[in-house]
Amino acid sequence: MSKTKMMLLGALLATASSAFAAPQTATPNATGDQSYEINEFVADFTKFTIGDTVPEMYRSEDYNIKQWKLRNLPAPDAGSHWTYMGGNYVLITDADGKILKAYNGDIFYHR
């Protein structure tokens, strides 16, 4: 394959992969701190937003995050717990798995 075709293929692949990436960067808020809260994210090739119901496997004990403080997450409200989906921390209801809040996974590294 010629050098030109290889460069075009590389550019096409880079462009295509960025088209499927969800915005995941932390943004500064009014006080200059970074806000890790997000309104939508992609997990398992599916776009999720606040209010959606998560698949059953994310409601299992295997995905239940009990050490939320270690991950710099706020305490879950009564009747909810944190789970991990597509590189993000997601607060869901215990009863039906409805998404209440979501945080970019980078919050784990926040100091």
N, C-alpha and C positions, 0 to 999 in steps of 0.2 A: 504494500500500500504506500502511496506516495506521501511525502511529508505534509503536503497541503491537505490531503484527505484525512490524515491522522489528526492534524490540528483542528480541522472542522469537526471531526467526530468528538474530540475532547471538549470543544466548546459546546457542542450540542448536549453531551452528557452532563456537563456542569450546569447548563441552563435548565435542563429537564429535572435534575435532582433538586435544584433550588425551588422549582415551581411546586414541589410536593412538600416542602419544609414549612411547618407552621411557625409563625413568629413566636420565638421562645426567649427573647432577650429581656432582661430586667431593665426597667426604665426608671429614671429618677422621678421622684414625686416633688411636690412643692417645697419640701424641706431639704431636698437634695439627697435624701436617702433613696435606696433602690426599692422599688415595689416589685415583689415577686408574684403578686396575685395576677392570675390570667383569667380571661373569660371564656376562652376556647382552647382546645388542644387536640392533637391527633394521637390515637392509640389504636393499634391493630388495624391500621388502614381505614379508620373511621374517625370522623370529626365529632367531638363532643363539646357541648356547651353547658353552662349552668342550667340546672333543671332537667337535664337528660338523665336516663336511668342507665347505670353501668351493667355490663354483662355479669352473669352469675359468678364467674370465677373470681372477679375482683371483690366480691362480697365474702369470699371464703376466708377462713382463719389464716391461711398462708399469706394473704395479702394485707391483713390487718396490721397496721403500724402502731405498736404499743409504745415505742420509744420516740414519740413525736417531739419531745423537748430536745432530744439529742440532734434532731434534724432541723431545729430552729422553726418548728411549726407551732402555731397557737394551739392551746388545749381544745380538743373537740367538744362541741356542745353535747349536752345529754341526748342520748338517742342517735349519736353519730360516731363515726370513726374515720381515721385516715387510711387511705389505700394508695397504691403506687400504680400508675398507668402511663405507659409511653414516655417515661422519663419525668413525669410530673407527679406531685402529691395532690391527691383529690380527697376532699372531705365528703363523705356520703352518709345518707341516713341508714341506720341499722335495719329498719323495717323493709324498705323497698329499693335501696341502692340509688336513690336520687342524688344527683350532684348538687352540693350546697356551695362549695368553694373549690378553687384549684390554685395551686402554686407551682411555679416553674421549679424544676428539680435543682436549680442552682442555689436555692435557698439553703440547702444543706451546707454549702461552703461559705455562707455569709458569716462574717465575724463581727 
